[in-house]
Amino acid sequence: MIPYSRQSIDTSDIREINKVLKSDLITQGPKVLAFENEIAKYCGSKFAIAVNSATSALHIACMSLGLEKGDIVWTSPISFVASSNCALYCGATIDFVDIDPSTLNIDPLKLEKKLIKAKKNNKLPKIIIPVHMCGLPVDLNKFSQLKKKYGFKIIEDASHALGAKYQSEKIGSCKFSDITVFSFHPVKIITTGEGGVATTNNKDLSMKMEILRTHGINKQRKYFKEKNNGEWHYEQIFLGYNYRMNEIEAVLGLSQLNKLDNFVRKRNSIAKKYNKLLSDLPIRLPLINSKDYYSSFHLYVIQLNLELIKNSHKKIFSFLRKAGIGVNLHYAPIHLQPYYRNLGFKEGNFKNSEKYAKCAISIPIHPKLKNEEINYVVNKLKRIVK
């Protein structure tokens, strides 16, 4: 099976992990701080807070912005469910903004129309979570302009987009947003096994997220409510969680960061090959980079023009799987999941997203993908599509 994505672990990664395993600390040691510093340096943000998953990062990001019951969050229907679940964890109401089929990101025009209507109805969102789908950045400048006009906060879900750029700014710089969240799951651009990080330029948000990831406990003496206690003293000031990253994950992340730009270059190279080899088929191909956008190509998604293809989406998907190609769907629309249907969402709410899910297929892309595997995927796809 040729997987749609996979981790790239080498001897240098293993060597660094072995060093940590032989050290005195495998959790709550210096490597997590070092990893945070390197992520912040790479992205160009002031702060980075490492946690055990991007889901945890999204949750504490929402909490740090004061999200609570009665508040509203908007995100994309085409994402992993964590992008919207984080709002529900806080008791907030979730809603969605439909995608632009050419970018697979939230359509800025639809967003603006929805904001105009929401303002009239006094139902503006407190937070909007744009998703950089497949690693292609959203139009952050437009989001920033709307943020200033309508007063919402922005959490970038950049789980796919480490190494991507918007207008020459690294995603994660938070130039246009309040917080950015990354994922280090094994199929992502780099991996820590599991893990995530939130970047921000706001010191208060950074401090709050640091405390929330560790049970809501503060150990900094200058912020203690009670004074003149012993060196053992600590205070729980929020209801937090055990969302910490450990030293083993952090050192793997540090080692992987050294290869990040090379990984992204390889992914872009593969995407260009696919776009060239598949250009004669009745399918919509991903956008290749422009002046303002540089994708990390976490995913390579094709959209079948089923009006010009005899075989169905399901049959093509099944054929490729049986041929040993680990294709997948990223993603089934969140609002049509059974849990979200129970919240009142239904088919027809977000038509572009629903149409996309009926024709989209993620084909393999990762740094270890070989030329012969690329050609094999292309040949099998041409055979079933033609």
N, C-alpha and C positions, 0 to 999 in steps of 0.2 A: 504494500500500500504506500503510495506517495501522499504524505499528509499535506493538508492545505497550509499548515505552518508547523514549526517545531523549534525547540531550543537549539542553540549552537554552543555547546560546552566543549572546551578543550583542556589540555593538560595544565595550562596556566591557571584556569579557574579551579581545577581540582587541587592544585598545589596550594593556592591561597586558602581554600576551605580546610585543607589538612593542617595548615598552620594554626587556624583558629581552634580546631578541635583539640590541638595539643596545648593551647593556651589556658590561662586560668579562668577566662570569662567566655562563655558562649552565649550569654544574654546580658543586656544592659551594660555593655562595655564600650570601648572607644570606636569600634568600627561603624556603628550606626551613625554616630556624629560625623565621622569622616565621610561616610556615604552621603549624608544630608548636605554637607559642605560642598562636595563635588557635584551633586545634582544642581544645587543652587548656582554654583559657578558655571556649569555647562549651560543652564537655561537663562542665566542672567537675572535671576530673582534674588531678593535679599534673604529669604528664608526658605527652608525645606523641612518638612516633617514626615519622617518615614514611619510607615505602619505595616500591618500584616496583610493588607489587601487594598485594592483600589476602592472596593465597596466600603471598607472602613474609612478610607480617606474621604469619600463622598459624604458619608454620614457625619463625621466630625466637622467637615467643611460647612455643611448645613447648620449644624449646632452652633458653630462659632459665629455664624451670621445671625443667630437668634431666631432661627426658624422654629415655629411652634404651631399648635392647633389654631386654625382660623386663617393661617397664611396659605398662599398659593404658589406652586412651583410649576414652570413649564419646561419641557424637554422634548427631544425627538422621539417619535414612535419607532424609528429604526435604530435600535441600540440594544445592548444587553439590559436586562430588567433592572440591574443595579442603578442605572442612570435615573430611574424614577422611584425605585424602592426607597432610596435614601430620603426622599421627601416624606414618604409614608411612615418611616421610622420615627419621624419627628412629629407625627400627628397632623401634618399639613395636607392640603388638597393638591392632587396632581392633575395636570392637563398637558396636552401635547400641541406641537406646531408641525404641520405637514412638511415633507421634504421637497427639495428640488431634485428631480430625477437625474439631472446631469451631474450633481455633486454628491448626492445622497445625504447632504446636510440640511438642517433647517432652512427653509426658503425665506430669505430676508423680507421679501415682499409680503408673503403670508404672515410673517411675524408682525410686521408693521400694521397691517390691516387688523390683526387680532388685538394688538395693543390699543388701537384707536377705539375699537368696540369695547374692550375691557375697561378703558378709562370712563366711557359713557355709563357703563353699568357698575362703576366703582368696584371692579374685580381685577385690578392689576396684580400681576405676580410680584412676590417679594424677591424671588430668585428665578433666573433663567439658567438652565444647564445646557448650553450648546455642546453637541458631540462632534468631534473631529473624526467623522466616519472614515474608516479604512486608512486614516493617517492624513487625509486631505483637510487642511484647516478651513474652518468656517470664515466668513467675511467679518473678521473681528472689529474692523473699523466701523462697519455698519452697526454691529451689536453695541459698540461703545457709544455711538451717537444716540441710539435708542435708549440706552441705559441712562444717559444724562437727561434725556427728555422725559422719560417715564419713571425714573427713580428706582429701578430694580437693581439687584446685585447679580453678578455673573460668576458662576463656577464653570470653568471649562472642563468638560470630561475629555481629557486627552489620553485616555487609556490606550488608544491606537497610535498616538502621535508624538512620542518621544523622538527627537531628531528632526521633526518637521519645522518649517519656517513659514511665517506670514509677514510679508513686506520686510524681509531680511531679519526679522526678529524671531528668535527661537520660541517655539511654543513652550510655555512654562515661565516666560519672562513676566507674565501678568501685567504687561503694559496696558492691555485693554480690559482686564478682568480683575476680580478680587482674589480668586483662588484658582489654581489649575491642579488637576488630579491626573496622575499617571498609574498605569498598571505594570507589574513585572511578572505576570503569569507566564508560564513556559512558552506560550505561543506568541507573546508580545515581542517588541523590538529587542529588548534585553530582558533577562530574567533574574529573579532572586529565588526561584522556586515558586513561591507565592510572594505577594508583597505589593505595596503601593507607596506613593508619596504625594503630598500636597505642597505646592509652592505658593508663596504669597510675598508681597512687599509690605504688608501691614503687620507691624510688630505685635499689636494686640491680638489679631487673629492667629498669628503664629503661636503666641504664648498659650492662648486658649486651646488650640488644637493639641499642643504638647501635653497639656494637663488632661484633656479629655481622653487621650489615647492611653493614659495610665490611671484608670479608675477615678479620674477627677481629682487626683492628689497633687498638691503643690509642695515642693521641698525647698523652694527658694525663700530664705529667711526674711528677706526684705519685704515679702508680700504676706507674711504670717499675720493672722488676726490676733493670735495670742503671742505675747512677748516673754522673754527671759526663760524659755524652756530649754531643755537639754539638747545635745547634738543629735539625739535620736528623733527629735520632733518633726512631724509632718502633719499636713492638714488636708482633709478632703473638702474641696470647695464646690465641686460640681458632681453630678451623677455621671461618672464617666465609664469607660470600658477598658478591657484589657486588649488593646489593639496594637501592642508594641511589635516592632520588627526585632528579630534576634541577630546576633553577631554573625552567624553562619550565612544567613540571607544577605546581610549587609556586605560582607566581604566578597560574596559572589557578585553582588551588584557593582562593587568597586572594580572588580576584575573585568566584568562585562562592559562597563563604561569605556574602558580603553579601546573597545572594538565597535562601539556604537556607530560612529560615523561610517565605518567600513560596512557594517551591516546595512545601513540605510542606502548607501551607494549601490550595494549589490541588489537590494530590493528594487531600486529605481531602474537598474540595468535590466533586470528580469521583466519588469513592467513594460519597458520600451520594446523588448523582444516580443512579448505577447502582443502588444498593440500593432506591431508590424506584421506578425505572422497570422493574426486573426482579423486583419482589416477587411478581408474579402467576404466575411461571414455576415449574415443578417443578425448581428448582435450589437448592443451598445457597449463600448469599451470605456474604461475609466479615463478621466482627464489626466493628461500628462502635465507636468509642472509648467507654470507660467512665471511672469515677472513677480507677481505678488504671492504665489503659492508654491511651496515645496513640500510634497507629500513624503511621509515616511513609508508608505505602501505596506502597512501592516497586513492589509488584505488586498487581493485583486479580484474584484467582483465584475462579472459580465451580466448583462441583461439581455435575455433572448427576445428577439422580435418574433413572437409566436404567430403573428399573422402571415409571416413568410416562411415558417418552418412547419413541416408536416408532423413531426413528433412533439409530444407534450413536454412541458416542464418536468413533470414527474418521471416520464420515461427517459428523458435525457439525463437527469440526475442519477437515476437507477443504473443506466448503461455505464456511466462514468465510474460509479462506485464499483460495479462488477468488473470493470476493467482495471481495478486496482488504484484508482485515483480518488483520494480522500476529499472529495468536494463537500461543501457544506452550504447552509443558508445563513447568512448574516444580514438581517435577523428576521424572524417572524415578528410582525408588528406587536409591540408591547401591549397596546390597547385591546388586542384580540386574544390575549392570554385569558384563561378562565377566571383567574383572580380579578383581572381588570374589567372583564365583562360584568362581574358581580358588582363592580363600582359604578356601572352604568354606561360604560363604553360599548359601542357596537359597530358592526360592519357598516362602512359608508362614512364614518367620522373623518377619516384621513385617507382620501382616495389615492393619492400618489404613493403613499407608503404601502397600501394594500395591493396596488397594481405591481409595485416593485417586488413584493414578496412572492408574487405568482410567476416571476420570470427571472429572478436573480440566482446566480450560482457563484460561489467563491471557489476559484481554482487555485492550485498550489503556488505559493510564493514564500520563500524563506532563503536565507543566505547559503544553505547547503544544497539547494536545488541544482542539479546538474543539467547541462545542455541537452543531454539525451533524454532526460526526464521532461524537460520543457517541450521538446519535439514530440515526445510520446503523448503528452497531454494535448498538444495542438492537433496532432493527427487523429486521435480518438474523438476530439470535439468536432473536428471537420467531418469526420465520418458520420456521426450521429446527427449533426445539424444539417448537413447537405443531403 
